[in-house]
Amino acid sequence: MSIFHSINNTASALTAQRVRMDVISSNMANADSTRGTYNAETKEWDPYRRKMVVLQPNGGSFSSFYNQALGVDSSSLGNGVKVTKITEDNETPFKMVYDPEHPDADKNGYVKMPNVDSLKEMVDLMSATRSYEANVTVMNASKAMLMKALEIGK
């Protein structure tokens, strides 16, 4: 186990939460974008689709294989977290809003709006922010412990 193991784990979590916040910001910015992607089959514009971040434990690193070869039990150490992909929300349907004056309205006057729910995005943003703050606290505690360990040698 490295002396910087906890800091590396926390840094990976900070990076993952920052990516979550960036994606949520993108969702909020495009909450009214009726032209997100061009659908070649229907030859029409589809609204912006909500994006979501998929996180996964970070494993399979060289150090985990090295520790396994040495016979060190590294199962309790953990290797942090990583963003595996950013997916689009295909489950939630688009919202239909009646606005016959809108340029993207269909023949009945309805406009397909993005499947972004501002309330859900704000809750996700608060969750990501709290996780980020908790990891900053862990980082500061780890740094303080390392500094105290260095002072022992004085």
Contacts in CASP RR format, 6 or more apart in sequence:
PFRMAT RR
TARGET T0000
AUTHOR 0000-0000-0000
METHOD contacts of the structure
MODEL  1
MSIFHSINNTASALTAQRVRMDVISSNMANADSTRGTYNAETKEWDPYRR
KMVVLQPNGGSFSSFYNQALGVDSSSLGNGVKVTKITEDNETPFKMVYDP
EHPDADKNGYVKMPNVDSLKEMVDLMSATRSYEANVTVMNASKAMLMKAL
EIGK
1 74 0 8 1.000
1 77 0 8 1.000
2 8 0 8 1.000
2 63 0 8 1.000
3 146 0 8 1.000
5 77 0 8 1.000
6 138 0 8 1.000
6 142 0 8 1.000
7 139 0 8 1.000
7 142 0 8 1.000
7 143 0 8 1.000
7 146 0 8 1.000
8 80 0 8 1.000
9 78 0 8 1.000
9 79 0 8 1.000
9 80 0 8 1.000
9 81 0 8 1.000
10 135 0 8 1.000
10 138 0 8 1.000
10 139 0 8 1.000
10 142 0 8 1.000
11 139 0 8 1.000
12 58 0 8 1.000
12 79 0 8 1.000
12 80 0 8 1.000
12 81 0 8 1.000
12 82 0 8 1.000
13 80 0 8 1.000
13 81 0 8 1.000
13 131 0 8 1.000
13 135 0 8 1.000
14 132 0 8 1.000
14 135 0 8 1.000
14 136 0 8 1.000
14 139 0 8 1.000
15 83 0 8 1.000
16 53 0 8 1.000
16 55 0 8 1.000
16 81 0 8 1.000
16 82 0 8 1.000
16 83 0 8 1.000
17 128 0 8 1.000
17 129 0 8 1.000
17 131 0 8 1.000
17 132 0 8 1.000
17 135 0 8 1.000
18 132 0 8 1.000
19 53 0 8 1.000
19 83 0 8 1.000
19 86 0 8 1.000
20 53 0 8 1.000
20 55 0 8 1.000
20 124 0 8 1.000
20 128 0 8 1.000
21 125 0 8 1.000
21 128 0 8 1.000
21 129 0 8 1.000
21 132 0 8 1.000
23 51 0 8 1.000
23 52 0 8 1.000
23 53 0 8 1.000
23 86 0 8 1.000
24 121 0 8 1.000
24 124 0 8 1.000
24 125 0 8 1.000
24 128 0 8 1.000
25 125 0 8 1.000
26 51 0 8 1.000
27 50 0 8 1.000
27 51 0 8 1.000
27 116 0 8 1.000
27 121 0 8 1.000
28 116 0 8 1.000
28 118 0 8 1.000
28 121 0 8 1.000
28 125 0 8 1.000
30 36 0 8 1.000
30 48 0 8 1.000
30 114 0 8 1.000
30 116 0 8 1.000
31 48 0 8 1.000
31 114 0 8 1.000
31 116 0 8 1.000
31 118 0 8 1.000
31 121 0 8 1.000
32 113 0 8 1.000
32 114 0 8 1.000
33 47 0 8 1.000
33 48 0 8 1.000
33 114 0 8 1.000
34 45 0 8 1.000
34 47 0 8 1.000
34 48 0 8 1.000
34 102 0 8 1.000
34 104 0 8 1.000
34 111 0 8 1.000
34 112 0 8 1.000
34 113 0 8 1.000
34 114 0 8 1.000
35 45 0 8 1.000
35 47 0 8 1.000
35 104 0 8 1.000
36 45 0 8 1.000
36 46 0 8 1.000
36 47 0 8 1.000
36 48 0 8 1.000
36 49 0 8 1.000
36 114 0 8 1.000
37 45 0 8 1.000
37 46 0 8 1.000
37 48 0 8 1.000
37 49 0 8 1.000
38 44 0 8 1.000
38 45 0 8 1.000
38 46 0 8 1.000
39 45 0 8 1.000
39 46 0 8 1.000
45 104 0 8 1.000
46 94 0 8 1.000
46 112 0 8 1.000
47 94 0 8 1.000
47 112 0 8 1.000
47 113 0 8 1.000
47 114 0 8 1.000
47 115 0 8 1.000
48 114 0 8 1.000
48 116 0 8 1.000
49 88 0 8 1.000
49 89 0 8 1.000
49 90 0 8 1.000
49 114 0 8 1.000
49 115 0 8 1.000
50 88 0 8 1.000
50 89 0 8 1.000
50 92 0 8 1.000
50 114 0 8 1.000
50 115 0 8 1.000
50 116 0 8 1.000
50 117 0 8 1.000
50 121 0 8 1.000
51 86 0 8 1.000
51 87 0 8 1.000
51 88 0 8 1.000
51 89 0 8 1.000
52 86 0 8 1.000
52 87 0 8 1.000
52 88 0 8 1.000
52 89 0 8 1.000
53 83 0 8 1.000
53 86 0 8 1.000
54 83 0 8 1.000
54 84 0 8 1.000
54 85 0 8 1.000
54 86 0 8 1.000
54 87 0 8 1.000
55 81 0 8 1.000
55 82 0 8 1.000
55 83 0 8 1.000
55 84 0 8 1.000
56 81 0 8 1.000
56 82 0 8 1.000
56 84 0 8 1.000
57 78 0 8 1.000
57 79 0 8 1.000
57 80 0 8 1.000
57 81 0 8 1.000
57 82 0 8 1.000
58 78 0 8 1.000
58 79 0 8 1.000
58 80 0 8 1.000
58 81 0 8 1.000
58 82 0 8 1.000
59 78 0 8 1.000
59 79 0 8 1.000
59 80 0 8 1.000
60 79 0 8 1.000
61 79 0 8 1.000
63 74 0 8 1.000
63 79 0 8 1.000
64 74 0 8 1.000
64 79 0 8 1.000
67 73 0 8 1.000
67 74 0 8 1.000
67 77 0 8 1.000
68 74 0 8 1.000
89 115 0 8 1.000
92 115 0 8 1.000
92 117 0 8 1.000
93 115 0 8 1.000
94 112 0 8 1.000
94 113 0 8 1.000
94 114 0 8 1.000
94 115 0 8 1.000
95 112 0 8 1.000
95 113 0 8 1.000
95 114 0 8 1.000
95 115 0 8 1.000
96 110 0 8 1.000
96 111 0 8 1.000
96 112 0 8 1.000
96 113 0 8 1.000
97 110 0 8 1.000
97 111 0 8 1.000
97 113 0 8 1.000
98 109 0 8 1.000
98 110 0 8 1.000
98 111 0 8 1.000
99 105 0 8 1.000
99 109 0 8 1.000
99 110 0 8 1.000
99 111 0 8 1.000
100 109 0 8 1.000
102 109 0 8 1.000
102 111 0 8 1.000
104 111 0 8 1.000
104 112 0 8 1.000
105 111 0 8 1.000
106 112 0 8 1.000
END
